[in-house]
Amino acid sequence: MVLLSTSSLPARTLAAEAASALQFSSATPLFDDAAEAHLVDLINQARKEHGLPPLTVDPRLTQAARQHTELMVRNGDLSHQFPGEPPLQNRFADKGLPSDREGENVDLDQNAVAAHEALMHSPPHRRNILDPDYNVVGVGVLQSGPEIYVTEDFARRLPELSEPEAEAAVQSAINRYQSSHGHPSPVRKAQPRLRTIACTMAQNDAIDSRVGAHLPGVHTVFAWTAGDPAKLPKAIAGILSSGLPSGYALGACFAPSVSHPGGLYWIVMVGY
């Protein structure tokens, strides 16, 4: 039994000796669907026993996990990143998965049950399996000789919304906040340029609260990033407490950036 674990927030690594180099056919590998499904069941059973919600299998994570497992078999080694392979966040983003937290367990063992038991008895692997922030999982399993190579990929998948849907989610959150504080809902005005401004922040990989100040009639600008646009940042309370008597406008853009390859919602709000 050989194990490795990593998590992007924070990174965790358990040193292990490399497995012996093994021959790997050039033909398309046959992944063990049954073992993959069994490991997902065991993961969710462990989470249930600890009062945590189950993880959903995301096909994009399964693809990422299988691709990495294939590399481990080809190299006859356990690693989280082989030469030429992108880091974990980028691997998930390359599969089209929007996420802001990622983790991975890898193992070489006799079967799925033995692999799960070994992972659960190792603190860094156990933390990944029982991390309450993760909501999706993907598992890749390949047989190599008498043993199996296993990759378990975990992530917190972000809501997948169009830009109008993201802006509507922010608007609903603002209305709920105002209602809970006894204020009327402020009037939202159209300002299409804000969406472009939000996307520019993503390209620059930086929040800039000055970007909308040049627009006609604007007296307040507030910009932020969010994994879920329906959750407002605490700092917005100072602006909302004024009631925004002359209304406001919103622009949202979901985009990856250098520091957030899995993507985030970049949001700009202006008050009139």
C-alpha positions in Angstrom: 0.0 0.0 0.0 1.4 3.4 -1.1 -0.4 6.7 -0.6 -0.1 10.3 -1.6 -2.5 13.2 -0.9 -2.8 16.8 -1.8 -5.2 19.6 -1.2 -5.0 23.1 -2.8 -6.3 24.9 0.4 -3.9 24.3 2.0 -1.5 21.9 0.1 -0.9 18.7 2.0 1.6 16.0 0.9 2.3 12.6 2.4 5.7 11.4 1.3 5.8 7.8 0.0 8.2 5.5 -1.9 7.5 5.2 -5.6 6.0 2.0 -6.9 8.1 -0.2 -9.1 8.0 0.6 -12.8 5.3 -1.4 -14.5 4.6 -2.2 -18.2 1.6 -0.3 -19.6 0.0 -1.2 -22.9 -0.3 1.5 -25.6 -3.9 0.4 -26.2 -6.8 2.4 -24.7 -6.8 1.5 -21.0 -9.8 -0.3 -19.5 -10.8 1.6 -16.3 -12.4 -0.4 -13.5 -15.9 1.1 -13.4 -17.0 -1.1 -10.6 -14.1 -0.3 -8.4 -14.5 3.4 -9.1 -18.2 3.3 -8.2 -17.4 1.2 -5.0 -14.9 3.8 -3.9 -17.4 6.6 -4.4 -19.9 4.6 -2.3 -17.3 4.1 0.4 -16.4 7.8 0.4 -20.1 8.8 0.8 -20.7 6.2 3.5 -17.8 7.6 5.5 -19.2 11.1 5.0 -22.6 10.0 6.1 -21.2 8.5 9.3 -19.7 11.8 10.1 -22.8 13.8 9.4 -21.6 15.2 6.0 -23.6 15.4 2.8 -22.6 13.0 0.0 -20.4 14.0 -2.9 -21.9 14.0 -6.4 -19.9 12.3 -9.1 -18.9 15.0 -11.7 -18.0 13.4 -15.1 -15.4 16.1 -15.6 -13.6 15.1 -12.4 -13.8 11.5 -13.4 -12.1 12.3 -16.6 -9.4 14.2 -14.8 -8.9 11.4 -12.3 -8.7 8.7 -15.0 -6.2 10.7 -17.0 -4.0 11.1 -14.0 -4.3 7.4 -13.0 -3.2 6.5 -16.5 -0.1 8.6 -16.1 0.7 6.9 -12.8 0.5 3.5 -14.4 2.6 4.6 -17.4 5.2 6.0 -15.0 5.0 3.1 -12.5 4.9 5.8 -9.8 2.6 7.7 -7.5 2.7 11.5 -7.9 0.3 14.4 -8.0 2.1 16.0 -10.9 4.4 14.4 -13.6 6.7 16.4 -15.9 4.6 18.2 -18.4 1.4 17.7 -16.5 -0.6 20.8 -15.4 -1.1 21.4 -11.6 -4.3 20.2 -10.0 -6.4 23.4 -10.4 -5.5 23.6 -14.0 -6.3 20.0 -14.7 -9.8 20.5 -13.4 -10.2 23.8 -15.2 -9.0 22.2 -18.4 -12.0 19.8 -18.1 -14.4 22.7 -17.8 -15.1 22.3 -14.1 -15.5 25.7 -12.3 -14.1 25.2 -8.8 -12.5 27.2 -6.0 -11.2 24.4 -3.8 -9.5 21.2 -5.0 -7.9 18.1 -3.5 -6.5 14.7 -4.5 -5.7 11.3 -3.1 -3.7 8.7 -4.9 -3.0 5.1 -3.9 -1.5 1.8 -5.0 -3.3 -1.1 -3.3 -4.8 -4.6 -3.7 -8.4 -3.6 -4.2 -11.0 -0.8 -3.6 -11.8 -1.8 0.0 -8.1 -2.0 1.0 -7.4 1.4 -0.8 -10.3 3.1 1.1 -9.2 1.7 4.4 -5.7 2.8 3.9 -6.8 6.3 2.9 -9.1 6.6 5.9 -6.3 5.7 8.2 -4.0 8.4 6.8 -4.8 11.9 8.2 -4.3 13.9 5.0 -6.3 11.5 2.9 -9.0 11.3 5.5 -9.2 15.1 5.6 -9.9 15.2 1.9 -12.6 12.5 2.1 -14.3 14.2 5.0 -13.8 17.8 3.9 -17.2 19.6 4.3 -16.4 22.1 1.6 -16.1 19.6 -1.2 -19.3 18.8 -3.1 -18.1 16.7 -6.1 -15.8 13.8 -6.7 -14.3 11.8 -9.5 -12.4 8.5 -9.2 -10.1 6.8 -11.7 -9.0 3.1 -11.2 -6.7 1.0 -13.3 -5.4 -2.5 -12.7 -1.7 -3.0 -13.1 -0.5 -6.6 -12.4 -2.0 -7.7 -9.0 -2.6 -4.1 -7.8 -4.8 -1.1 -8.7 -3.7 2.5 -9.1 -6.3 4.9 -7.7 -6.9 8.6 -8.1 -9.6 10.4 -6.1 -10.2 14.0 -7.1 -12.3 16.3 -5.0 -13.5 19.8 -5.6 -16.0 22.5 -4.5 -17.9 23.0 -7.8 -19.2 26.5 -8.2 -22.7 27.3 -9.4 -22.7 27.4 -13.3 -24.7 30.5 -14.2 -24.9 32.6 -17.3 -24.0 36.3 -16.8 -27.6 37.4 -16.7 -28.4 34.6 -14.2 -25.4 35.6 -12.0 -26.5 39.3 -12.0 -30.1 38.2 -11.1 -28.7 36.2 -8.2 -26.9 39.3 -6.9 -30.0 41.4 -7.3 -32.1 38.8 -5.4 -29.5 38.7 -2.6 -29.5 42.6 -2.4 -33.3 42.5 -2.2 -33.2 39.9 0.6 -30.7 41.9 2.5 -32.7 45.1 2.3 -35.9 43.4 3.2 -34.3 41.8 6.3 -33.1 45.2 7.4 -36.4 46.9 6.9 -35.4 48.8 3.7 -37.3 48.8 0.4 -35.6 47.1 -2.5 -33.5 49.6 -4.5 -34.2 50.1 -8.2 -31.8 48.3 -10.5 -30.9 50.1 -13.7 -29.4 48.8 -16.9 -25.7 49.5 -17.5 -24.3 47.0 -20.1 -20.8 48.4 -19.8 -20.4 47.0 -16.3 -20.3 43.4 -17.6 -17.4 44.3 -19.8 -15.7 46.0 -16.9 -16.1 42.9 -14.8 -14.5 40.8 -17.4 -11.6 43.2 -17.7 -11.0 42.8 -14.0 -10.7 39.0 -14.6 -8.3 39.6 -17.4 -6.2 41.8 -15.2 -6.6 39.3 -12.3 -7.3 42.2 -10.0 -10.4 43.8 -8.3 -10.6 47.5 -9.1 -13.3 49.6 -7.5 -12.4 52.6 -9.6 -13.3 51.1 -12.9 -17.0 52.2 -13.0 -16.5 55.6 -11.4 -16.3 57.4 -14.8 -19.8 56.3 -15.8 -22.4 59.2 -15.9 -24.2 59.7 -12.6 -22.2 57.2 -10.6 -21.2 58.2 -7.1 -20.3 54.8 -5.5 -18.5 51.8 -7.0 -18.1 48.4 -5.3 -16.3 45.4 -6.9 -15.8 41.9 -5.6 -15.3 38.2 -6.6 -17.5 35.3 -5.5 -17.8 31.6 -5.9 -21.5 32.0 -5.5 -23.0 35.3 -6.6 -26.0 34.8 -4.4 -23.7 35.3 -1.3 -22.9 39.0 -0.7 -19.6 40.1 0.8 -19.9 41.6 4.3 -18.3 44.8 3.2 -21.2 45.6 1.0 -23.3 46.4 4.0 -22.0 49.9 4.2 -23.3 50.7 0.7 -26.7 49.0 1.1 -27.3 50.7 4.4 -27.8 54.0 2.5 -30.7 52.4 0.8 -29.4 53.4 -2.7 -32.2 55.9 -3.2 -31.3 56.7 -6.8 -30.8 53.0 -7.8 -27.9 50.9 -8.8 -26.5 48.8 -11.7 -24.7 45.5 -11.8 -22.3 43.7 -14.1 -21.1 40.1 -13.6 -18.6 38.0 -15.5 -17.6 34.4 -14.8 -14.0 33.9 -15.9 -10.7 32.2 -15.0 -7.7 34.3 -14.1 -4.0 33.6 -13.4 -4.6 33.2 -9.7 -8.1 31.5 -10.1 -7.7 29.0 -13.0 -11.0 27.3 -11.9 -12.8 30.6 -12.5 -14.8 33.0 -10.3 -17.6 35.5 -10.6 -16.2 39.0 -11.0 -18.8 41.5 -10.0 -19.1 45.3 -10.2 -21.9 47.3 -8.7 -22.4 51.1 -9.0 -24.7 53.3 -7.0 -26.3 56.4 -8.4 
